[in-house]
């Protein structure tokens, strides 16, 4: 990778990181209490939805990878 591209990408990534984790908490400071209250009130539903989405994503990725592998196997023969 050329040095110019590397430095540009590194600079952009650092800027995004600082913006998200440096300025993000500053901007949501006043909204944190309602967000945490909502989370604690719906904690079980949150984890149920999150776990379901992760399982669906893993099954979908597994299916896509299996189809691609099967397709490349038939193309090679």
Wavefront OBJ file of the C-alpha trace (Angstrom):
o trace
v 0.000 0.000 0.000
v 1.416 3.392 -0.923
v 2.438 5.583 1.982
v 0.122 8.411 0.907
v -2.970 6.159 0.971
v -1.925 4.649 4.288
v -1.489 8.032 5.945
v -4.783 9.320 4.551
v -6.670 6.244 5.766
v -4.973 6.382 9.142
v -5.850 10.068 9.532
v -9.494 9.468 8.584
v -9.788 6.494 10.945
v -8.266 8.488 13.809
v -10.659 11.366 13.151
v -13.665 9.033 13.162
v -12.464 7.353 16.351
v -11.991 10.647 18.149
v -15.298 11.983 16.878
v -17.238 8.928 17.969
v -15.646 8.212 21.325
v -14.442 11.707 22.172
v -17.295 13.965 21.103
v -20.061 11.351 21.183
v -20.374 11.197 24.979
v -20.299 14.990 25.126
v -23.305 15.257 22.813
v -25.386 12.476 24.421
v -24.604 13.450 28.021
v -28.126 14.825 28.609
v -29.760 11.855 26.876
v -27.909 9.156 28.793
v -30.357 8.886 31.713
v -33.458 8.254 29.533
v -31.486 5.809 27.358
v -30.330 3.807 30.393
v -33.821 3.909 31.905
v -35.281 2.543 28.661
v -32.604 -0.165 28.509
v -33.190 -1.300 32.100
v -36.940 -1.368 31.565
v -36.645 -3.474 28.365
v -33.434 -5.359 29.136
v -34.755 -8.877 28.438
v -36.378 -7.831 25.163
v -33.160 -6.057 24.118
v -31.065 -9.192 24.671
v -33.656 -11.404 22.992
v -33.677 -9.224 19.871
v -29.874 -8.870 19.867
v -29.309 -12.617 20.231
v -31.888 -13.370 17.529
v -30.242 -10.943 15.107
v -26.817 -12.462 15.741
v -28.139 -15.995 15.160
v -29.969 -14.945 11.969
v -26.819 -13.222 10.692
v -24.643 -16.270 11.407
v -27.094 -18.632 9.697
v -27.336 -16.334 6.666
v -23.550 -16.025 6.400
v -23.149 -19.775 6.753
v -25.712 -20.373 4.002
v -24.073 -17.876 1.640
v -20.612 -19.323 2.253
v -21.881 -22.874 1.682
v -23.565 -21.883 -1.595
v -20.428 -20.127 -2.810
v -18.284 -23.113 -1.880
v -20.657 -25.481 -3.657
v -20.731 -23.208 -6.695
v -16.942 -23.002 -6.916
v -16.710 -26.785 -6.484
v -19.048 -27.368 -9.438
v -17.282 -24.705 -11.533
v -13.907 -26.362 -10.949
v -15.089 -29.798 -12.033
l 1 2 3 4 5 6 7 8 9 10 11 12 13 14 15 16 17 18 19 20 21 22 23 24 25 26 27 28 29 30 31 32 33 34 35 36 37 38 39 40 41 42 43 44 45 46 47 48 49 50 51 52 53 54 55 56 57 58 59 60 61 62 63 64 65 66 67 68 69 70 71 72 73 74 75 76 77
